[in-house]
Amino acid sequence: MTEIDVRAATERDLDAVESLEEQAFTHDRSSRSSLRRFLFSRSCEFLVASLGERIAGYALVLFRAGAAVARLYSIAIDARVGRRGIGRRLLGVCEAVAVERGCASLRLEVRPDNERAIALYLSAGYQSFGRHEAYYADGAPALRLQKPLWRSAAALPGDPPHFHQSKPFTSGPACIIMVLQWAGWHLDPGGDDELLLRKEMSRAEPASASEADRSLALAEVLRRRGLDPLVHLAEAKASPSERRLNLGHGPHEKGLRVMSSNLDEAELKRICDGHGLVLTLATRHFLDRGRRKRWVLVHRLEGGFVVFNDPLFAERPVDNTPSGRNRMLSLELFRRITLRGRTGLSVAIIVRKGSAS
Ligand SMILES: CC(C)(COP(=O)(O)OP(=O)(O)OC[C@H]1O[C@@H](n2cnc3c(N)ncnc32)[C@H](O)[C@@H]1OP(=O)(O)O)[C@@H](O)C(=O)NCCC(=O)NCCS
């Protein structure tokens, strides 16, 4: 089967989405004008799944300012390509998008007689938590389901401290500060290390720096402080001939160790078990409406969950949003938010204690 691509919807998809609505729902369809409104709303993610040129499905996820709960407003797959995993894939992306917006759970309503959809949701980890009577236009009730997307892990001795980034562009410096403190450096909490580190990173980047260059600049800043980072850079979706990133001799000349391969799960576990840390770039890998990707700091694997510090969120939860320290995300979702860009550039910078001076 042609590969399924999930991306943000555009105006050109509206015809296809409208016909999906007509095909999939007999009641409570979204009108063309509301679909168009969703397209331009900042409190909504409008996604389409395409199979080559063809739109095979769509989904709408709604957000409320300050709320930690996202809502799956609609999902529909073209019946001609049903039961081929497209619905499950699209649902997974909806969850990743909710996670990227800092939501702790995804909720939805479903008709009690919609067996296909209920089977999909239950198998994807959703649980029933209530019911709305006379919810749909024909008077039918709705089952309410939800899935927790995040968990918080208890802090353990040896976990890196948390540092909350004070500017939208300082996740890298914030992660460096966490690494340095974990490695035993004493930094002045009221000092301006964050901005100084940002400047240092910018100076280490070549003009017109690519994402790979910026990652190397971060590694370079760590190396200058006596850590010996190992950088994994890989373009997951590039063709085999493009797979080797052309980084020139720069990293080698600076004494940086770089591998053009993905960090696999077994390796990630080995590093965490060996008390190493992994800095990685998290983002919505196909959507970026002005929201920046950011660095996060992985320090543990627990069961199938990755535990990491997220500098975008404060250490203590505010208004029910997850805490920035010890956020837990399933490996599957974590992979989704750390594989990014059209070519799926993934970055992992490994640091271990002992190499710090
Ligand atoms: C529900 C829907 C989105 C599923 O999309 P899909 O691409 O067919 O689903 P997938 O192929 O990813 O299947 C995922 C799971 O859904 C369930 N499922 C999908 N089609 C099913 C069918 N015909 N019979 C029983 N279960 C079915 C199964 O649990 C399936 O997992 P499995 O194949 O491993 O057993 C799709 O059927 C649809 O668009 N329905 C109409 C619109 C709708 O009801 N939307 C939900 C509103 S709440």
The ligand as a Gaussian input file, in Angstrom:
#p B3LYP/6-31G(d) Opt

LIG

0 1
 C      -13.681000       4.401000      13.212000
 C      -12.750000       4.655000      12.032000
 C      -12.143000       6.038000      12.179000
 C      -11.646000       3.587000      12.043000
 O      -10.751000       3.867000      10.989000
 P       -9.956000       2.687000      10.217000
 O       -8.884000       3.291000       9.396000
 O      -10.907000       1.822000       9.526000
 O       -9.344000       1.904000      11.458000
 P       -8.020000       1.021000      11.504000
 O       -7.845000       0.258000      10.242000
 O       -6.909000       1.877000      11.951000
 O       -8.412000      -0.002000      12.633000
 C       -8.180000       0.279000      13.971000
 C       -9.122000      -0.558000      14.828000
 O      -10.463000      -0.078000      14.688000
 C      -11.364000      -1.199000      14.817000
 N      -12.057000      -1.389000      13.536000
 C      -11.854000      -0.714000      12.390000
 N      -12.701000      -1.155000      11.459000
 C      -13.457000      -2.119000      12.023000
 C      -14.513000      -2.943000      11.561000
 N      -14.959000      -2.841000      10.315000
 N      -15.035000      -3.808000      12.437000
 C      -14.605000      -3.915000      13.707000
 N      -13.592000      -3.147000      14.197000
 C      -13.040000      -2.274000      13.364000
 C      -10.481000      -2.386000      15.142000
 O      -10.303000      -2.418000      16.540000
 C       -9.199000      -1.998000      14.474000
 O       -8.055000      -2.665000      14.988000
 P       -7.597000      -4.067000      14.358000
 O       -7.653000      -3.925000      12.871000
 O       -6.179000      -4.204000      14.872000
 O       -8.535000      -5.074000      14.879000
 C      -13.507000       4.533000      10.679000
 O      -14.205000       3.321000      10.670000
 C      -14.494000       5.653000      10.387000
 O      -14.140000       6.657000       9.790000
 N      -15.772000       5.486000      10.768000
 C      -16.803000       6.464000      10.439000
 C      -16.633000       7.766000      11.194000
 C      -16.639000       7.551000      12.687000
 O      -17.430000       6.787000      13.207000
 N      -15.756000       8.280000      13.380000
 C      -15.649000       8.208000      14.823000
 C      -16.563000       9.171000      15.449000
 S      -16.429000       9.102000      17.217000

